[in-house]
Structure formats: structure tokens, C-alpha cells
Amino acid sequence: MPDIAPLPPSACSSSGSSEQAVYWVRVALDVPILDEFDYRASTSVAVGTRVIVPFGRRKLVGIVVATPTQPAIAPDLIKDVDEVLDDTPPMAADWLRMASFAAQYYQRPIGEVMLPALPLSLRKVAAYQGKRSAGGPVKRIDKRAKPAAVAIQADQPPVLNAEQEAAVAAIIGLQGHKTILLHGVTGSGKTEVYLHAAKAALARGRQVLFLVPEINLTPQLEQSLRARLAGVAGLETLAVMHSGLADGERLQAWLSIQRGTARILLGTRLSIFAPMPDLGLIIVDEEHDTSYKQQDGLRYSARDLAVWRARDRDVPVVLGSATPSLESWSHAERGHYQRFTLARRAREVELPKVRLVDTRRLAMQEGFSPHLVTAIGERLERGEQSLIFLNRRGYAPVLNCASCGWVSNCPRCTAYTVLHRAGARRNHLQCHHCGYQARVPRACPDCGDQDLKPMGRGTQRVEEHLAELFPTARIARIDADSTRLKGSAAALFAKVHAGEVDLLVGTQMVAKGHDFANLGLVGVLNADAMLFAQDFRAPERLFAQLMQVAGRAGRHVKGGEVIIQTDYPEQAVYQALLKHDFPGFAQYGLSERKAVGLPPYAYQALLTAEARELATAVDFLAQARAWPQEYPDIFTTASAVTLYDPVPLRVVRVANIERAQLLVESANRAALQGFLAAWSYALGDLARQFRVRYNLEVDPLEI
């Protein structure tokens, strides 16, 4: 911890004949300014302590990041700290290091890293000041009666096969840091490897951080962790953390982890910032998943921070997936990560057979080929479940007038409004970009024709058609619309697991992590939509998505089958899927990227600008692109960095705001980081000049 130095006596304030020591503290605040702020304290304050300070006309909670011997500005301009918050210990040194790294790497103010990582009540002034504060949120939480622990019967672990044993032995035997890439086909028992490794870490008195990409994956894993590890760590030692929790629930989990009473933390990406004093193992399940990348504010990758945090704490980190990201696969190929492969399923069932149905010359009915309809009927006769996968919610993507060509455009976005059905009188059009809603018009707004027709199909329309084809089947739909209410997703998945559903229609929410015992068939609709996307990562995402959803079939029943309907069966993505050949697909994808210098063979950042007029956003980006040429003494690394021309985004306007972007690229990560560090300071002044909002994203996943 840095020395906490009082102000020299000559600069101390005096009152009569006595002098009072003054201490300077440098505070990080959640404001969009790259610098920290100096304040005066009347007592020593440890680095990592939360404080309440005045900022303009407001009061904010901040975190002390340094205790300088002299302030950065004139002492008479510095304000006093209002209150030192001591209801929690100061944030630990390793947590501060990670926050500092994240701020530097992702080019954000350190306060925008630290404060949002805390539970809301720990960063709200109102929680500590005013009539309702009652001693602060921590004291209020500690006074609550703790719910009685629910007894959970311990599971008997299955016998591991040779591949699983080798992976477990390697992880348990590690001394210090190592990144393990666990590549296992769907159903190969990766979770069993995680559980054995976690059990060993707990037995050594260490904490385990278990990251999952989505909220709906936590209940199933929570049950497995409690049942398997209760005898090692105790029932009360598992904490769960995700954005779906109420603030009090998140604060309770956060405190139990920080205090060390919880030994396992199961959570989504925000959990990477949880304070864990005894951290001994990090597990990142479905490490390829794009949900690990935050898409607003601090645009961090929880997976990448997990690798950094494990290295900093000198502990192992396990990255698991049936379809690893090409970046992680490349690291393993080059020997930076240690790779273990689980090539066969843990149970004595084969991988599902993948069948490509060429739809170019078929008579389709509401998006279904005769082959798929027949296969669903056969599974119903055998008493098995079928999953129809379509990554598009709503009833239809657009409403159309055949007479004049009118389509249901969003008035605030360059996008269509999607038709949603919820009963005859509650049908509506909704924009999935800005949230705009409108009633379905009775007639065409342009020509008055009353024969408006839905074009394309979403999960609601598929559900409706299946009900017509199979009227006695029990059908469930799982997407963002059917799971809006808290607990609704868990309830729907429970029905599927209990065998109360025959046909399941779902989006990517059902594509990964779920172990459906009686699912024999997966049918994939509209997969081709991602084949020719502008983003160079689209084929990788499509392969991962289809491999993951295909892996839901035949995990417990023999003869699992996957039917993919496509107009392009010859495409490399589909040909690799036929053979469940991820290594072959990865080799093909990496060779393509290497040939044209794309990640992981280059490093990128994306500057996005938003303004009322597109021309303003583009002009800002053009000036930002030219700025380094005007200051060559500052931008010494500019020659190693390529700045491309500004271009509008694919969806240019969202909520009446026009958007454009500029790609920055370099073959050298250090050169890119050096350039961005200097550029970031220039961008703030430039944005104020053009009156635009901007965001600089490092390692963007979508371009």
C-alpha cells in the first residue's frame, strides 16, 4: 500500500495556535473524464476505500486510487471529502490492479471500470445520506434474517473416461498459472471436468469463479454445483451473481464473496469483477460465446479478463467449449494455451447425425421442408422431443402491402418493425432496435389496401404452424418474448426437462448448455441468413451456433438427428458440420484470416460516432482520422497503425440518431495500444467540437 502522507506543516491549515494535518487523496469517479480527482481528507484514508465527495453540484461515491504527497492542482482549489465509507474493507490490491489494467487496455476512465463493478447500493450517495439510510446498505443487509438452507442430496459422480481423467489430472496438478483450453464435443462431459477441478480447489481452501455466458444457464449449473460440492464446501458457500438479481440479492452475493464466506461464485460476465480474496481457479464455460463481451459502457471481454486475472493471481483458468473461438484455438496451436480434447460423448451414445436438406427445388410450407415435417412426426410417434431452432423472435420480420410495396419501417430507425401477435386485439409492430411500438394498421397507410401480409417468419409463426401440423402435440416457445418475467425461463426449461413438452421452438437461448434427456431431433430454419453477412466473424458464429444447437440432440437417446435446411449445402460451414469437424473448420477459418491479415493475426479497435445528422458523425470521424498526421510528435506509433475511411453502420439510424464507424488496425498490439492511449485524449475535445457522442471499442466482435 502506498505511504499515506499528510500535507507538510508549512501548507497545513491552522486554527489558533494548533495545526491540523491534511491528507490528499486521489479519487476515481464514474464520469466520462480520463483523469482522477484530488480531494482533501482530515484523516488518513487507505487506497481502495470508498468515499463520498462533491463533484460540481452533485455528490458522488468514488474510490481512492492514490494518496499523493502533493495534489496535482493548487491546494486552495481542492474540496474536502464529505464522508469516508468504512462499511466494507478497502478494495484489495489485486482488484485494483485488474481495474487499472481494464481501464488502460479498453481506453476508459478508471472510475468507469471500478464503480459500475460494485453493487448499485454501494455506489449510491442516497444509500448513505438521508433519513432512509439507516446505517448504510451493508448494515441493512446484515440485519436481514438469512433464509434457511435447503437440504440438497449429494450426487454420486459418474465414472470419468480416460480423456476426462487426463484433463482433470492436468488441471489439479498445476502449480501456478496456466490457461487450459478444454475442447470437448457436445455431451462429452466438460461439466464433470469442471466439477472435479473445482472440488480439488475447494479442498485446498481456495475460492472458485465459475463464469457462464447467460442467465438462463445458471439454475441448472447451480443445482449441479450444490449437489456435487456440498460435502466439500458446505451448502451456504455458493453465491450466484447476474444482472437479473435485485440489488439486495447482488449485494448479498458480493459481500459473501468478498468476506470469503462463499467459496464458489457462479455468474455471468459481471462476476469477473467480484472481489475474491482466496481465488484458486477460474472456469469459463462456453468461452467462445459473444455474451462475454460487454456491448455498452466499458466494452470488456470477461473471458479475456479472466485469463489476465488468472495470470495476475498465478492460478489456473479453464476455457471450455465445443466450438472454441478462433483466437483461443490459435493460442493453443501456438502453444500459449494447453489444450485437452474430449472427442467422444461421456454417455454411450453417438453424436447426432447431421443431414443437409437442399431447399432450392423443394415445395416449402411455412418454412418447413417435407423432410423436416416427416422427421418431427416420427419423433412424436417414438415419444421423443424435437427442437425447432430459429434465431428470430416475433411473428414475422416485416409487414408488407403487395399492391404498392409499402413495408413496416420503423419511423426512428433504418430498420423494419417486427409483427408480434398476442391475441387479435393485442397484435402490434415493434422495432427490436429502439423499442418503438405501434398498432397493426387496418389498411396500407399509403394506398389503403386492406390485404397486408406478413413476410418471413419468426418463432411465433413457427409455433402457430406446428400447432396446425401436430394439433395434439404439447408445444413450448422459448425466446426473449416468452421469458420476460422473472423466473419464466427457468419454469419453461423445467417443463421441457420434466417431459411436459413435445415440440420446443426456440432462439439462441436454447442453443447451448442445456441437457435435454429426451430430445431426439433438432431442426434448423433460416440458417443461411448469416452466411453472407458483412462481418468477417459471421461464419464462425454460424458454425458455433449450429454446432451448439445440434449438440442438444441425442444426448441420452440413441439415433439423434439434426436437419439443417439450406440453399447452399456446399458451403464450408455446412460441410464441416456434417462431420462434426471443428478442427477442420478452424484450420480453414484461420488460414483465410491469415491470408488477409484479420484477427487473431491483427489487432483492431472501432471508433463509433453518433449524431443527429450522419454528415456530422462522418465529419467527426474524418477529422479523428486526420488528427494524428497533424501531431506526429505525439502519435509516434501512428506509422504502425492503419486507420480506414469512415463508413455508416449497417443500421445507420437508431432512435433518430445517425451512426458511423471508423476501423483502426495494427499487426502489433503494443503499437495499437500506444496509439489509442494518445488518441483517446484528442477524441474528447474533438467530440465536444462536433457535438457528437462517441465510443472507442478495443477488440470489437462486430464490424
Stockholm file with secondary structure:
# STOCKHOLM 1.0

chainA/1-703         MPDIAPLPPSACSSSGSSEQAVYWVRVALDVPILDEFDYRASTSVAVGTRVIVPFGRRKLVGIVVATPTQPAIAPDLIKDVDEVLDDTPPMAADWLRMASFAAQYYQRPIGEVMLPALPLSLRKVAAYQGKRSAGGPVKRIDKRAKPAAVAIQADQPPVLNAEQEAAVAAIIGLQGHKTILLHGVTGSGKTEVYLHAAKAALARGRQVLFLVPEINLTPQLEQSLRARLAGVAGLETLAVMHSGLADGERLQAWLSIQRGTARILLGTRLSIFAPMPDLGLIIVDEEHDTSYKQQDGLRYSARDLAVWRARDRDVPVVLGSATPSLESWSHAERGHYQRFTLARRAREVELPKVRLVDTRRLAMQEGFSPHLVTAIGERLERGEQSLIFLNRRGYAPVLNCASCGWVSNCPRCTAYTVLHRAGARRNHLQCHHCGYQARVPRACPDCGDQDLKPMGRGTQRVEEHLAELFPTARIARIDADSTRLKGSAAALFAKVHAGEVDLLVGTQMVAKGHDFANLGLVGVLNADAMLFAQDFRAPERLFAQLMQVAGRAGRHVKGGEVIIQTDYPEQAVYQALLKHDFPGFAQYGLSERKAVGLPPYAYQALLTAEARELATAVDFLAQARAWPQEYPDIFTTASAVTLYDPVPLRVVRVANIERAQLLVESANRAALQGFLAAWSYALGDLARQFRVRYNLEVDPLEI
#=GR chainA/1-703 SS CCCCCBCCGGGSCEETTEECCCEEEEEECSSSCSSCEEEEESSCCCTTCEEEEEETTEEEEEEEEECCSSCSSCGGGCCBCCEEECSSCCCCHHHHHHHHHHHHHTTCCHHHHHGGGSCGGGGCGGGTSSTTCTTCHHHHHHHSCCCCCCCCCCCCCCCCCHHHHHHHHHHHTCCSCEEEEEEECTTSCHHHHHHHHHHHHHHTTCEEEEECSSGGGHHHHHHHHHHHHHHHHCGGGEEEECTTSCHHHHHHHHHHHHTTCCCEEEESGGGGGSCCTTEEEEEEETTTCGGGBCCSSSCCBHHHHHHHHHHHHTCEEEEEESSCCHHHHHHHHTTSSEEEEECSCSSSCCCCEEEEEECTTSCCBTTBCHHHHHHHHHHHHTTCEEEEECSCCSSBSEEEETTTCCBCBCSSSSSBCEEECSSTTSCEEECTTTCCEEECCSSCTTTCCSCEEEESCCHHHHHHHHHHHCTTSCEEEESTTTTCSTTHHHHHHHHHHTTCCSEEEESGGGSSSCCCTTEEEEEECSGGGGTTCSSTTHHHHHHHHHHHHHTTTTSSSSSCEEEEEESCTTSHHHHHHHTTCHHHHHHHHHHHHHHHTCTTSSEEEEEEEEESSHHHHHHHHHHHHHHHHHCTTTCTTGGGCEECCCEEEEEEEETTEEEEEEEEEESCHHHHHHHHHHHHHHHHHHHHHHTCEEEEEESCSCC
#=GC SS_cons         CCCCCBCCGGGSCEETTEECCCEEEEEECSSSCSSCEEEEESSCCCTTCEEEEEETTEEEEEEEEECCSSCSSCGGGCCBCCEEECSSCCCCHHHHHHHHHHHHHTTCCHHHHHGGGSCGGGGCGGGTSSTTCTTCHHHHHHHSCCCCCCCCCCCCCCCCCHHHHHHHHHHHTCCSCEEEEEEECTTSCHHHHHHHHHHHHHHTTCEEEEECSSGGGHHHHHHHHHHHHHHHHCGGGEEEECTTSCHHHHHHHHHHHHTTCCCEEEESGGGGGSCCTTEEEEEEETTTCGGGBCCSSSCCBHHHHHHHHHHHHTCEEEEEESSCCHHHHHHHHTTSSEEEEECSCSSSCCCCEEEEEECTTSCCBTTBCHHHHHHHHHHHHTTCEEEEECSCCSSBSEEEETTTCCBCBCSSSSSBCEEECSSTTSCEEECTTTCCEEECCSSCTTTCCSCEEEESCCHHHHHHHHHHHCTTSCEEEESTTTTCSTTHHHHHHHHHHTTCCSEEEESGGGSSSCCCTTEEEEEECSGGGGTTCSSTTHHHHHHHHHHHHHTTTTSSSSSCEEEEEESCTTSHHHHHHHTTCHHHHHHHHHHHHHHHTCTTSSEEEEEEEEESSHHHHHHHHHHHHHHHHHCTTTCTTGGGCEECCCEEEEEEEETTEEEEEEEEEESCHHHHHHHHHHHHHHHHHHHHHHTCEEEEEESCSCC
//
